[in-house]
Amino acid sequence: MKRSLKMIFIFSLYTLMCSGVLAIAIRESTRQPIGLLVVSMALTPALVAIFGGLPVNFLEEKFKMKLGNNSSAREEVNRS
């Protein structure tokens, strides 16, 4: 429970911070690259997770398991 509260707090803080930066960038008198800012905000958590130790191919095992289950189900259907 402690971990989930920490994750909710960090996510809320990050969302609030991104909203504030976006609001400041929109109100500036000079033109700002808003699209670039939004893309960088979206990719920052993924890059932090990868640099923090998340393997890049973390979905590969789940994909292989799902693919293996589907192929075995097809084999059973073909045998009948």
C-alpha positions as CSV (number, residue, x, y, z in Angstrom):
1,M,0.0,0.0,0.0
2,K,2.9,2.3,0.8
3,R,4.3,1.8,-2.7
4,S,1.1,2.5,-4.5
5,L,0.6,5.8,-2.5
6,K,4.2,6.8,-3.5
7,M,3.5,6.0,-7.1
8,I,0.2,8.0,-7.1
9,F,2.0,10.9,-5.4
10,I,4.9,10.9,-7.9
11,F,2.5,10.6,-10.9
12,S,0.3,13.5,-9.5
13,L,3.4,15.7,-8.9
14,Y,4.7,15.0,-12.4
15,T,1.4,15.7,-14.0
16,L,1.0,19.0,-12.0
17,M,4.6,20.0,-13.0
18,C,4.0,19.3,-16.7
19,S,0.7,21.2,-16.6
20,G,2.4,24.2,-15.0
21,V,5.3,24.2,-17.5
22,L,2.8,23.9,-20.4
23,A,0.7,26.8,-19.0
24,I,3.8,29.0,-18.7
25,A,4.9,28.1,-22.2
26,I,1.5,29.0,-23.7
27,R,1.4,32.4,-21.9
28,E,4.9,33.5,-23.0
29,S,5.1,36.4,-25.5
30,T,7.6,34.6,-27.7
31,R,6.5,31.5,-29.7
32,Q,7.4,28.3,-28.0
33,P,7.7,24.8,-29.6
34,I,4.6,23.4,-27.7
35,G,4.6,20.1,-29.6
36,L,8.3,19.4,-28.8
37,L,7.5,20.2,-25.1
38,V,4.6,17.8,-25.0
39,V,6.6,15.0,-26.7
40,S,9.5,15.5,-24.2
41,M,7.0,15.4,-21.3
42,A,5.5,12.1,-22.6
43,L,8.9,10.4,-23.2
44,T,10.6,11.5,-20.0
45,P,9.1,8.8,-17.7
46,A,10.0,6.1,-20.2
47,L,13.6,7.2,-20.5
48,V,13.9,7.5,-16.8
49,A,12.6,4.0,-16.4
50,I,15.0,2.6,-19.0
51,F,18.0,4.4,-17.5
52,G,16.8,3.3,-14.0
53,G,17.2,-0.4,-15.0
54,L,14.0,-1.4,-16.9
55,P,15.1,-3.8,-19.6
56,V,14.2,-2.5,-23.1
57,N,12.7,-5.9,-24.1
58,F,10.6,-6.4,-20.9
59,L,7.5,-7.3,-22.9
60,E,9.3,-10.0,-24.9
61,E,8.7,-12.9,-22.4
62,K,5.0,-12.0,-22.1
63,F,4.7,-11.9,-25.9
64,K,6.4,-15.3,-26.3
65,M,4.2,-16.8,-23.7
66,K,1.1,-15.4,-25.4
67,L,2.4,-16.5,-28.8
68,G,3.1,-20.0,-27.4
69,N,-0.4,-20.3,-25.9
70,N,-2.0,-19.3,-29.2
71,S,0.1,-21.7,-31.2
72,S,-0.7,-24.6,-28.9
73,A,-4.4,-23.8,-29.1
74,R,-4.2,-23.7,-32.9
75,E,-2.4,-27.1,-32.9
76,E,-5.2,-28.6,-30.8
77,V,-7.8,-27.3,-33.2
78,N,-5.9,-28.6,-36.2
79,R,-5.5,-32.1,-34.5
80,S,-9.3,-32.4,-34.1
